[in-house]
Amino acid sequence: MFGLHTLQRVGKEIRADVASARDRDPAARGVGTAEILMNWAGVQAILVHRVAHALHESGVPLVPMALSYTSRAVTGVEIHPAARIGADLFIDHGSGVVIGETAEIGDRVTLYQGVTLGGTGFARGKRHPTVEDDVSIGSGAKLLGPVTVGRSAKVGANTVVIEDVPPDSTVVGNPGHPVRVEGRRVEGPDADWIHLPDPVADAIKGLAERIGELERRLGDLDGKQSQGEVRELNPKRGPSTAGG
């Protein structure tokens, strides 16, 4: 039941979430609790989720989803009321973050904007990621399906994770692959995570080369056209047929 004990627990969780924002966001240091609650969208989304989840666990109908929907409209963060979130979660900025129904998040986790903890297909049961304690997930990363991200792991920005991530590792790329495990760099051709392929940059480079080639061809055509016009204005005279 949603009683006094539940309210006390939710209040404790919210205080920890505010403290996490102050500790992990340089912009929040020295800022009062009231200002964080009023202006930090990630904190607001977590606050609403704590209440919605408590109501969901208590079997209250309709209200949890209504709270989740309202929170998404206001903050840009979508968290299903059934998602299980541990203590000290910090969502930086927040826009575009999606946390699915069966997602599980441990303690002291940090999510940046655009992170998706999503499902794949229409499977039932556990279909969203499990993120263990002390994990950091970069902006735009997509974690899909019932994968597990091990304790203290780091997921790089825009990484697509479709397999389990080892504890204390760093994964990057699409699909995501480890480049560091327990502080040691992973050897191999895919270990250069600083110089990862950039498909957008490659496409732009290809277009630039194609445009350059077309410009050269147009230049050649213009040159030939100009030479033709000169010949028309100054036709070559044929051999003289006048008698000596």
PyRosetta script that sets phi, psi and omega in degrees:
from pyrosetta import init, pose_from_sequence

init()
pose = pose_from_sequence("MFGLHTLQRVGKEIRADVASARDRDPAARGVGTAEILMNWAGVQAILVHRVAHALHESGVPLVPMALSYTSRAVTGVEIHPAARIGADLFIDHGSGVVIGETAEIGDRVTLYQGVTLGGTGFARGKRHPTVEDDVSIGSGAKLLGPVTVGRSAKVGANTVVIEDVPPDSTVVGNPGHPVRVEGRRVEGPDADWIHLPDPVADAIKGLAERIGELERRLGDLDGKQSQGEVRELNPKRGPSTAGG")
pose.set_psi(1, 151.8)
pose.set_omega(1, 179.7)
pose.set_phi(2, -87.1)
pose.set_psi(2, 90.4)
pose.set_omega(2, -176.0)
pose.set_phi(3, -121.9)
pose.set_psi(3, -160.7)
pose.set_omega(3, -176.7)
pose.set_phi(4, -61.4)
pose.set_psi(4, -41.3)
pose.set_omega(4, -179.3)
pose.set_phi(5, -61.1)
pose.set_psi(5, -41.8)
pose.set_omega(5, 179.1)
pose.set_phi(6, -64.2)
pose.set_psi(6, -42.1)
pose.set_omega(6, 178.5)
pose.set_phi(7, -61.9)
pose.set_psi(7, -40.6)
pose.set_omega(7, 178.6)
pose.set_phi(8, -64.8)
pose.set_psi(8, -40.5)
pose.set_omega(8, 179.0)
pose.set_phi(9, -65.2)
pose.set_psi(9, -44.5)
pose.set_omega(9, 179.4)
pose.set_phi(10, -62.5)
pose.set_psi(10, -41.9)
pose.set_omega(10, 178.4)
pose.set_phi(11, -61.6)
pose.set_psi(11, -40.3)
pose.set_omega(11, 178.0)
pose.set_phi(12, -64.5)
pose.set_psi(12, -42.6)
pose.set_omega(12, 179.3)
pose.set_phi(13, -62.7)
pose.set_psi(13, -41.9)
pose.set_omega(13, -179.2)
pose.set_phi(14, -65.4)
pose.set_psi(14, -40.9)
pose.set_omega(14, 177.3)
pose.set_phi(15, -61.2)
pose.set_psi(15, -39.4)
pose.set_omega(15, 178.1)
pose.set_phi(16, -66.6)
pose.set_psi(16, -37.9)
pose.set_omega(16, 179.2)
pose.set_phi(17, -65.1)
pose.set_psi(17, -40.6)
pose.set_omega(17, 177.6)
pose.set_phi(18, -64.6)
pose.set_psi(18, -41.8)
pose.set_omega(18, 178.0)
pose.set_phi(19, -63.0)
pose.set_psi(19, -36.4)
pose.set_omega(19, 178.4)
pose.set_phi(20, -64.5)
pose.set_psi(20, -41.3)
pose.set_omega(20, 177.7)
pose.set_phi(21, -62.0)
pose.set_psi(21, -41.2)
pose.set_omega(21, -179.4)
pose.set_phi(22, -67.5)
pose.set_psi(22, -36.5)
pose.set_omega(22, -178.2)
pose.set_phi(23, -75.0)
pose.set_psi(23, -37.3)
pose.set_omega(23, -169.5)
pose.set_phi(24, -103.5)
pose.set_psi(24, -12.4)
pose.set_omega(24, 178.5)
pose.set_phi(25, -109.6)
pose.set_psi(25, 112.1)
pose.set_omega(25, -179.6)
pose.set_phi(26, -56.3)
pose.set_psi(26, -30.6)
pose.set_omega(26, -179.4)
pose.set_phi(27, -70.1)
pose.set_psi(27, -16.9)
pose.set_omega(27, -176.4)
pose.set_phi(28, -97.2)
pose.set_psi(28, -5.5)
pose.set_omega(28, -178.0)
pose.set_phi(29, -71.1)
pose.set_psi(29, 129.9)
pose.set_omega(29, -176.8)
pose.set_phi(30, 83.2)
pose.set_psi(30, 0.6)
pose.set_omega(30, -179.4)
pose.set_phi(31, -92.8)
pose.set_psi(31, 139.0)
pose.set_omega(31, -178.7)
pose.set_phi(32, -69.9)
pose.set_psi(32, 158.7)
pose.set_omega(32, -179.1)
pose.set_phi(33, -58.9)
pose.set_psi(33, -43.2)
pose.set_omega(33, -178.1)
pose.set_phi(34, -60.9)
pose.set_psi(34, -41.4)
pose.set_omega(34, -179.5)
pose.set_phi(35, -66.3)
pose.set_psi(35, -39.4)
pose.set_omega(35, 177.4)
pose.set_phi(36, -63.2)
pose.set_psi(36, -44.8)
pose.set_omega(36, -179.9)
pose.set_phi(37, -63.5)
pose.set_psi(37, -30.9)
pose.set_omega(37, -177.8)
pose.set_phi(38, -83.9)
pose.set_psi(38, -28.8)
pose.set_omega(38, -168.3)
pose.set_phi(39, -120.7)
pose.set_psi(39, -12.9)
pose.set_omega(39, -178.5)
pose.set_phi(40, -96.0)
pose.set_psi(40, 105.0)
pose.set_omega(40, -174.7)
pose.set_phi(41, -61.0)
pose.set_psi(41, -38.1)
pose.set_omega(41, 179.4)
pose.set_phi(42, -62.3)
pose.set_psi(42, -41.8)
pose.set_omega(42, 178.3)
pose.set_phi(43, -66.0)
pose.set_psi(43, -41.8)
pose.set_omega(43, 178.8)
pose.set_phi(44, -60.3)
pose.set_psi(44, -42.1)
pose.set_omega(44, -179.0)
pose.set_phi(45, -64.5)
pose.set_psi(45, -40.7)
pose.set_omega(45, 178.8)
pose.set_phi(46, -66.3)
pose.set_psi(46, -41.8)
pose.set_omega(46, 179.2)
pose.set_phi(47, -56.5)
pose.set_psi(47, -50.0)
pose.set_omega(47, -179.3)
pose.set_phi(48, -63.1)
pose.set_psi(48, -39.5)
pose.set_omega(48, -179.5)
pose.set_phi(49, -64.0)
pose.set_psi(49, -39.1)
pose.set_omega(49, 179.9)
pose.set_phi(50, -57.0)
pose.set_psi(50, -43.1)
pose.set_omega(50, 179.6)
pose.set_phi(51, -69.6)
pose.set_psi(51, -46.4)
pose.set_omega(51, -178.3)
pose.set_phi(52, -62.3)
pose.set_psi(52, -39.3)
pose.set_omega(52, -179.6)
pose.set_phi(53, -67.3)
pose.set_psi(53, -40.9)
pose.set_omega(53, 178.0)
pose.set_phi(54, -61.7)
pose.set_psi(54, -41.7)
pose.set_omega(54, 178.0)
pose.set_phi(55, -66.2)
pose.set_psi(55, -40.4)
pose.set_omega(55, 178.7)
pose.set_phi(56, -61.6)
pose.set_psi(56, -45.6)
pose.set_omega(56, 179.5)
pose.set_phi(57, -63.7)
pose.set_psi(57, -27.6)
pose.set_omega(57, 180.0)
pose.set_phi(58, -85.4)
pose.set_psi(58, -1.4)
pose.set_omega(58, 177.3)
pose.set_phi(59, 83.1)
pose.set_psi(59, 14.3)
pose.set_omega(59, 178.7)
pose.set_phi(60, -72.1)
pose.set_psi(60, 126.6)
pose.set_omega(60, -178.5)
pose.set_phi(61, -83.7)
pose.set_psi(61, 158.3)
pose.set_omega(61, 169.7)
pose.set_phi(62, 65.9)
pose.set_psi(62, -49.7)
pose.set_omega(62, -171.6)
pose.set_phi(63, -60.5)
pose.set_psi(63, -44.2)
pose.set_omega(63, -179.6)
pose.set_phi(64, -57.2)
pose.set_psi(64, -45.0)
pose.set_omega(64, -179.9)
pose.set_phi(65, -68.6)
pose.set_psi(65, -34.8)
pose.set_omega(65, 177.6)
pose.set_phi(66, -64.3)
pose.set_psi(66, -41.1)
pose.set_omega(66, 176.8)
pose.set_phi(67, -63.5)
pose.set_psi(67, -43.2)
pose.set_omega(67, 179.5)
pose.set_phi(68, -61.9)
pose.set_psi(68, -42.8)
pose.set_omega(68, 179.7)
pose.set_phi(69, -63.4)
pose.set_psi(69, -44.4)
pose.set_omega(69, 179.7)
pose.set_phi(70, -64.2)
pose.set_psi(70, -41.4)
pose.set_omega(70, 178.9)
pose.set_phi(71, -62.1)
pose.set_psi(71, -42.2)
pose.set_omega(71, 179.0)
pose.set_phi(72, -61.4)
pose.set_psi(72, -42.0)
pose.set_omega(72, -179.6)
pose.set_phi(73, -64.5)
pose.set_psi(73, -35.4)
pose.set_omega(73, -175.6)
pose.set_phi(74, -86.0)
pose.set_psi(74, -41.5)
pose.set_omega(74, -171.1)
pose.set_phi(75, -103.6)
pose.set_psi(75, -19.6)
pose.set_omega(75, -174.4)
pose.set_phi(76, 81.6)
pose.set_psi(76, 6.2)
pose.set_omega(76, 179.9)
pose.set_phi(77, -109.5)
pose.set_psi(77, 128.6)
pose.set_omega(77, 180.0)
pose.set_phi(78, -112.2)
pose.set_psi(78, 114.8)
pose.set_omega(78, 178.2)
pose.set_phi(79, -127.3)
pose.set_psi(79, 122.0)
pose.set_omega(79, 178.2)
pose.set_phi(80, -68.3)
pose.set_psi(80, 138.9)
pose.set_omega(80, -178.2)
pose.set_phi(81, -57.6)
pose.set_psi(81, -25.5)
pose.set_omega(81, -177.8)
pose.set_phi(82, -82.3)
pose.set_psi(82, -13.7)
pose.set_omega(82, -178.8)
pose.set_phi(83, -60.9)
pose.set_psi(83, 140.9)
pose.set_omega(83, -178.1)
pose.set_phi(84, -102.1)
pose.set_psi(84, 118.9)
pose.set_omega(84, -175.4)
pose.set_phi(85, -123.5)
pose.set_psi(85, 126.9)
pose.set_omega(85, -179.4)
pose.set_phi(86, -76.7)
pose.set_psi(86, -167.2)
pose.set_omega(86, -176.1)
pose.set_phi(87, -79.5)
pose.set_psi(87, 155.6)
pose.set_omega(87, 170.5)
pose.set_phi(88, 62.4)
pose.set_psi(88, 35.8)
pose.set_omega(88, 173.5)
pose.set_phi(89, -73.6)
pose.set_psi(89, 137.8)
pose.set_omega(89, 175.4)
pose.set_phi(90, -125.4)
pose.set_psi(90, 121.7)
pose.set_omega(90, 175.3)
pose.set_phi(91, -109.6)
pose.set_psi(91, 111.0)
pose.set_omega(91, -177.3)
pose.set_phi(92, -84.8)
pose.set_psi(92, 127.7)
pose.set_omega(92, -176.8)
pose.set_phi(93, 66.7)
pose.set_psi(93, -66.4)
pose.set_omega(93, 170.3)
pose.set_phi(94, 103.6)
pose.set_psi(94, -32.6)
pose.set_omega(94, -173.3)
pose.set_phi(95, -52.8)
pose.set_psi(95, 129.8)
pose.set_omega(95, 175.5)
pose.set_phi(96, 83.2)
pose.set_psi(96, 0.6)
pose.set_omega(96, 177.8)
pose.set_phi(97, -71.7)
pose.set_psi(97, 132.8)
pose.set_omega(97, 178.4)
pose.set_phi(98, -130.1)
pose.set_psi(98, 126.9)
pose.set_omega(98, 179.1)
pose.set_phi(99, -125.4)
pose.set_psi(99, 116.0)
pose.set_omega(99, -172.4)
pose.set_phi(100, -78.2)
pose.set_psi(100, 175.5)
pose.set_omega(100, -170.8)
pose.set_phi(101, -59.0)
pose.set_psi(101, -46.1)
pose.set_omega(101, -175.1)
pose.set_phi(102, -99.6)
pose.set_psi(102, 14.5)
pose.set_omega(102, 176.8)
pose.set_phi(103, -67.5)
pose.set_psi(103, 147.0)
pose.set_omega(103, 176.3)
pose.set_phi(104, -131.2)
pose.set_psi(104, 128.2)
pose.set_omega(104, -177.4)
pose.set_phi(105, -123.6)
pose.set_psi(105, 131.4)
pose.set_omega(105, -179.3)
pose.set_phi(106, -80.4)
pose.set_psi(106, -158.0)
pose.set_omega(106, -177.0)
pose.set_phi(107, -89.6)
pose.set_psi(107, 149.8)
pose.set_omega(107, 172.9)
pose.set_phi(108, 58.9)
pose.set_psi(108, 38.5)
pose.set_omega(108, 178.8)
pose.set_phi(109, -91.2)
pose.set_psi(109, 144.9)
pose.set_omega(109, 177.7)
pose.set_phi(110, -121.4)
pose.set_psi(110, 127.3)
pose.set_omega(110, 176.1)
pose.set_phi(111, -119.1)
pose.set_psi(111, 137.1)
pose.set_omega(111, 175.2)
pose.set_phi(112, -102.8)
pose.set_psi(112, 172.5)
pose.set_omega(112, -172.7)
pose.set_phi(113, -59.1)
pose.set_psi(113, 146.7)
pose.set_omega(113, 175.8)
pose.set_phi(114, 80.2)
pose.set_psi(114, 5.7)
pose.set_omega(114, 179.8)
pose.set_phi(115, -74.4)
pose.set_psi(115, 137.6)
pose.set_omega(115, 176.6)
pose.set_phi(116, -121.0)
pose.set_psi(116, 123.7)
pose.set_omega(116, 169.2)
pose.set_phi(117, -106.7)
pose.set_psi(117, 84.3)
pose.set_omega(117, -168.8)
pose.set_phi(118, -112.9)
pose.set_psi(118, 173.1)
pose.set_omega(118, 178.0)
pose.set_phi(119, -101.5)
pose.set_psi(119, 175.4)
pose.set_omega(119, 176.3)
pose.set_phi(120, -128.7)
pose.set_psi(120, 132.9)
pose.set_omega(120, 178.5)
pose.set_phi(121, 65.5)
pose.set_psi(121, -152.6)
pose.set_omega(121, -176.6)
pose.set_phi(122, -119.5)
pose.set_psi(122, 29.7)
pose.set_omega(122, 179.8)
pose.set_phi(123, -63.6)
pose.set_psi(123, 152.2)
pose.set_omega(123, 176.8)
pose.set_phi(124, -101.6)
pose.set_psi(124, 170.8)
pose.set_omega(124, -179.2)
pose.set_phi(125, 77.4)
pose.set_psi(125, -149.4)
pose.set_omega(125, -178.3)
pose.set_phi(126, -69.9)
pose.set_psi(126, 113.0)
pose.set_omega(126, -175.4)
pose.set_phi(127, -136.0)
pose.set_psi(127, 6.2)
pose.set_omega(127, 179.6)
pose.set_phi(128, -123.2)
pose.set_psi(128, 163.5)
pose.set_omega(128, -173.8)
pose.set_phi(129, -67.6)
pose.set_psi(129, 158.4)
pose.set_omega(129, 168.8)
pose.set_phi(130, -114.2)
pose.set_psi(130, 123.2)
pose.set_omega(130, -178.4)
pose.set_phi(131, -114.1)
pose.set_psi(131, 116.9)
pose.set_omega(131, -176.3)
pose.set_phi(132, -82.0)
pose.set_psi(132, -177.8)
pose.set_omega(132, -172.1)
pose.set_phi(133, -61.6)
pose.set_psi(133, 148.2)
pose.set_omega(133, 169.3)
pose.set_phi(134, 63.6)
pose.set_psi(134, 28.2)
pose.set_omega(134, 179.2)
pose.set_phi(135, -91.0)
pose.set_psi(135, 145.3)
pose.set_omega(135, 174.5)
pose.set_phi(136, -121.7)
pose.set_psi(136, 129.4)
pose.set_omega(136, -177.2)
pose.set_phi(137, -122.8)
pose.set_psi(137, 118.7)
pose.set_omega(137, -174.5)
pose.set_phi(138, -72.0)
pose.set_psi(138, 164.8)
pose.set_omega(138, -175.3)
pose.set_phi(139, -60.7)
pose.set_psi(139, 138.0)
pose.set_omega(139, 176.8)
pose.set_phi(140, 79.6)
pose.set_psi(140, -1.0)
pose.set_omega(140, -179.2)
pose.set_phi(141, -68.8)
pose.set_psi(141, 144.2)
pose.set_omega(141, 179.3)
pose.set_phi(142, -121.3)
pose.set_psi(142, 117.3)
pose.set_omega(142, 176.9)
pose.set_phi(143, -109.6)
pose.set_psi(143, 117.0)
pose.set_omega(143, -168.9)
pose.set_phi(144, -122.7)
pose.set_psi(144, 130.0)
pose.set_omega(144, 177.7)
pose.set_phi(145, 89.1)
pose.set_psi(145, -177.9)
pose.set_omega(145, -175.6)
pose.set_phi(146, -80.5)
pose.set_psi(146, 49.9)
pose.set_omega(146, 178.5)
pose.set_phi(147, -81.2)
pose.set_psi(147, 161.3)
pose.set_omega(147, 177.3)
pose.set_phi(148, -119.7)
pose.set_psi(148, 128.1)
pose.set_omega(148, 175.2)
pose.set_phi(149, -101.4)
pose.set_psi(149, 115.5)
pose.set_omega(149, -172.9)
pose.set_phi(150, -68.5)
pose.set_psi(150, 162.0)
pose.set_omega(150, -177.2)
pose.set_phi(151, -53.8)
pose.set_psi(151, 136.2)
pose.set_omega(151, 175.5)
pose.set_phi(152, 65.0)
pose.set_psi(152, 16.9)
pose.set_omega(152, 177.5)
pose.set_phi(153, -78.7)
pose.set_psi(153, 160.0)
pose.set_omega(153, 176.0)
pose.set_phi(154, -125.5)
pose.set_psi(154, 131.1)
pose.set_omega(154, 177.9)
pose.set_phi(155, -111.4)
pose.set_psi(155, 122.2)
pose.set_omega(155, -175.8)
pose.set_phi(156, -69.5)
pose.set_psi(156, 160.9)
pose.set_omega(156, 178.7)
pose.set_phi(157, -58.5)
pose.set_psi(157, 138.2)
pose.set_omega(157, 177.3)
pose.set_phi(158, 64.0)
pose.set_psi(158, 14.6)
pose.set_omega(158, 176.8)
pose.set_phi(159, -74.8)
pose.set_psi(159, 143.7)
pose.set_omega(159, 175.5)
pose.set_phi(160, -110.5)
pose.set_psi(160, 113.9)
pose.set_omega(160, -175.3)
pose.set_phi(161, -104.7)
pose.set_psi(161, 118.0)
pose.set_omega(161, 177.8)
pose.set_phi(162, -125.5)
pose.set_psi(162, 2.6)
pose.set_omega(162, 175.2)
pose.set_phi(163, -133.0)
pose.set_psi(163, 162.2)
pose.set_omega(163, -179.0)
pose.set_phi(164, -58.7)
pose.set_psi(164, 146.1)
pose.set_omega(164, 178.6)
pose.set_phi(165, -107.3)
pose.set_psi(165, 126.3)
pose.set_omega(165, -178.1)
pose.set_phi(166, -64.6)
pose.set_psi(166, 152.7)
pose.set_omega(166, 174.9)
pose.set_phi(167, -60.5)
pose.set_psi(167, 149.5)
pose.set_omega(167, 174.7)
pose.set_phi(168, 52.5)
pose.set_psi(168, 45.3)
pose.set_omega(168, 179.2)
pose.set_phi(169, -129.6)
pose.set_psi(169, 168.3)
pose.set_omega(169, 174.4)
pose.set_phi(170, -121.8)
pose.set_psi(170, 126.2)
pose.set_omega(170, 178.9)
pose.set_phi(171, -119.1)
pose.set_psi(171, 144.6)
pose.set_omega(171, 179.0)
pose.set_phi(172, -144.9)
pose.set_psi(172, 167.1)
pose.set_omega(172, 171.0)
pose.set_phi(173, 94.5)
pose.set_psi(173, -179.9)
pose.set_omega(173, 179.6)
pose.set_phi(174, -137.1)
pose.set_psi(174, 104.7)
pose.set_omega(174, 0.0)
pose.set_phi(175, -74.0)
pose.set_psi(175, 156.3)
pose.set_omega(175, -178.4)
pose.set_phi(176, -63.5)
pose.set_psi(176, 138.7)
pose.set_omega(176, 177.9)
pose.set_phi(177, -143.2)
pose.set_psi(177, 148.6)
pose.set_omega(177, -177.6)
pose.set_phi(178, -68.7)
pose.set_psi(178, 136.5)
pose.set_omega(178, 171.8)
pose.set_phi(179, -116.4)
pose.set_psi(179, -15.6)
pose.set_omega(179, 172.7)
pose.set_phi(180, -142.7)
pose.set_psi(180, 138.2)
pose.set_omega(180, 175.8)
pose.set_phi(181, -134.5)
pose.set_psi(181, 122.5)
pose.set_omega(181, -178.6)
pose.set_phi(182, 52.4)
pose.set_psi(182, 41.0)
pose.set_omega(182, 175.8)
pose.set_phi(183, 82.9)
pose.set_psi(183, -7.2)
pose.set_omega(183, -178.8)
pose.set_phi(184, -102.0)
pose.set_psi(184, 135.6)
pose.set_omega(184, 179.5)
pose.set_phi(185, -69.4)
pose.set_psi(185, 136.8)
pose.set_omega(185, 179.0)
pose.set_phi(186, -82.3)
pose.set_psi(186, 127.5)
pose.set_omega(186, -179.9)
pose.set_phi(187, -78.7)
pose.set_psi(187, 151.7)
pose.set_omega(187, 177.5)
pose.set_phi(188, 135.2)
pose.set_psi(188, 167.5)
pose.set_omega(188, -176.0)
pose.set_phi(189, -65.9)
pose.set_psi(189, -21.2)
pose.set_omega(189, -178.8)
pose.set_phi(190, -96.3)
pose.set_psi(190, 9.4)
pose.set_omega(190, -174.6)
pose.set_phi(191, -83.1)
pose.set_psi(191, -10.7)
pose.set_omega(191, -178.7)
pose.set_phi(192, -82.9)
pose.set_psi(192, 80.3)
pose.set_omega(192, -175.1)
pose.set_phi(193, -80.0)
pose.set_psi(193, -8.8)
pose.set_omega(193, 175.6)
pose.set_phi(194, -77.6)
pose.set_psi(194, -33.8)
pose.set_omega(194, -177.3)
pose.set_phi(195, -111.6)
pose.set_psi(195, 50.1)
pose.set_omega(195, 178.6)
pose.set_phi(196, -66.4)
pose.set_psi(196, 148.8)
pose.set_omega(196, 175.5)
pose.set_phi(197, -57.8)
pose.set_psi(197, 139.6)
pose.set_omega(197, 178.5)
pose.set_phi(198, -118.3)
pose.set_psi(198, 99.3)
pose.set_omega(198, -175.3)
pose.set_phi(199, -61.5)
pose.set_psi(199, -33.2)
pose.set_omega(199, 178.6)
pose.set_phi(200, -67.0)
pose.set_psi(200, -46.2)
pose.set_omega(200, 178.5)
pose.set_phi(201, -62.8)
pose.set_psi(201, -39.8)
pose.set_omega(201, 178.8)
pose.set_phi(202, -63.1)
pose.set_psi(202, -41.0)
pose.set_omega(202, 179.1)
pose.set_phi(203, -64.8)
pose.set_psi(203, -42.2)
pose.set_omega(203, 178.9)
pose.set_phi(204, -63.5)
pose.set_psi(204, -41.4)
pose.set_omega(204, 178.2)
pose.set_phi(205, -61.4)
pose.set_psi(205, -43.0)
pose.set_omega(205, 178.6)
pose.set_phi(206, -62.2)
pose.set_psi(206, -41.9)
pose.set_omega(206, 178.0)
pose.set_phi(207, -63.4)
pose.set_psi(207, -41.9)
pose.set_omega(207, 179.7)
pose.set_phi(208, -62.1)
pose.set_psi(208, -42.2)
pose.set_omega(208, 178.9)
pose.set_phi(209, -65.0)
pose.set_psi(209, -39.8)
pose.set_omega(209, 179.2)
pose.set_phi(210, -65.1)
pose.set_psi(210, -42.5)
pose.set_omega(210, 178.4)
pose.set_phi(211, -62.8)
pose.set_psi(211, -41.4)
pose.set_omega(211, 177.8)
pose.set_phi(212, -60.7)
pose.set_psi(212, -41.0)
pose.set_omega(212, 179.0)
pose.set_phi(213, -64.2)
pose.set_psi(213, -43.1)
pose.set_omega(213, 179.3)
pose.set_phi(214, -64.2)
pose.set_psi(214, -38.9)
pose.set_omega(214, 178.3)
pose.set_phi(215, -64.0)
pose.set_psi(215, -39.1)
pose.set_omega(215, 177.7)
pose.set_phi(216, -63.7)
pose.set_psi(216, -40.6)
pose.set_omega(216, 179.1)
pose.set_phi(217, -65.6)
pose.set_psi(217, -41.9)
pose.set_omega(217, 177.6)
pose.set_phi(218, -62.7)
pose.set_psi(218, -39.1)
pose.set_omega(218, 177.3)
pose.set_phi(219, -61.6)
pose.set_psi(219, -41.6)
pose.set_omega(219, 178.2)
pose.set_phi(220, -63.8)
pose.set_psi(220, -43.0)
pose.set_omega(220, 179.2)
pose.set_phi(221, -63.7)
pose.set_psi(221, -42.2)
pose.set_omega(221, 178.3)
pose.set_phi(222, -61.9)
pose.set_psi(222, -40.3)
pose.set_omega(222, 179.6)
pose.set_phi(223, -63.8)
pose.set_psi(223, -43.8)
pose.set_omega(223, 179.2)
pose.set_phi(224, -65.2)
pose.set_psi(224, -38.4)
pose.set_omega(224, 179.2)
pose.set_phi(225, -64.8)
pose.set_psi(225, -42.0)
pose.set_omega(225, 179.1)
pose.set_phi(226, -63.0)
pose.set_psi(226, -41.8)
pose.set_omega(226, 178.6)
pose.set_phi(227, -63.0)
pose.set_psi(227, -37.6)
pose.set_omega(227, 178.0)
pose.set_phi(228, -64.8)
pose.set_psi(228, -40.2)
pose.set_omega(228, 179.2)
pose.set_phi(229, -65.0)
pose.set_psi(229, -37.3)
pose.set_omega(229, 178.6)
pose.set_phi(230, -64.5)
pose.set_psi(230, -41.6)
pose.set_omega(230, 179.1)
pose.set_phi(231, -63.5)
pose.set_psi(231, -35.4)
pose.set_omega(231, 179.2)
pose.set_phi(232, -68.6)
pose.set_psi(232, -36.5)
pose.set_omega(232, 179.5)
pose.set_phi(233, -76.2)
pose.set_psi(233, -30.2)
pose.set_omega(233, -177.4)
pose.set_phi(234, -128.7)
pose.set_psi(234, 70.6)
pose.set_omega(234, -178.5)
pose.set_phi(235, -65.7)
pose.set_psi(235, 143.3)
pose.set_omega(235, 178.5)
pose.set_phi(236, -67.8)
pose.set_psi(236, 136.5)
pose.set_omega(236, 178.3)
pose.set_phi(237, -82.3)
pose.set_psi(237, 136.8)
pose.set_omega(237, 178.8)
pose.set_phi(238, -74.7)
pose.set_psi(238, 176.8)
pose.set_omega(238, -179.4)
pose.set_phi(239, -64.1)
pose.set_psi(239, 143.1)
pose.set_omega(239, -176.2)
pose.set_phi(240, -70.0)
pose.set_psi(240, 138.2)
pose.set_omega(240, 178.6)
pose.set_phi(241, -112.0)
pose.set_psi(241, 5.2)
pose.set_omega(241, 180.0)
pose.set_phi(242, -71.5)
pose.set_psi(242, 142.6)
pose.set_omega(242, 178.7)
pose.set_phi(243, -71.8)
pose.set_psi(243, 155.1)
pose.set_omega(243, -179.2)
pose.set_phi(244, -83.2)
pose.dump_pdb("model.pdb")
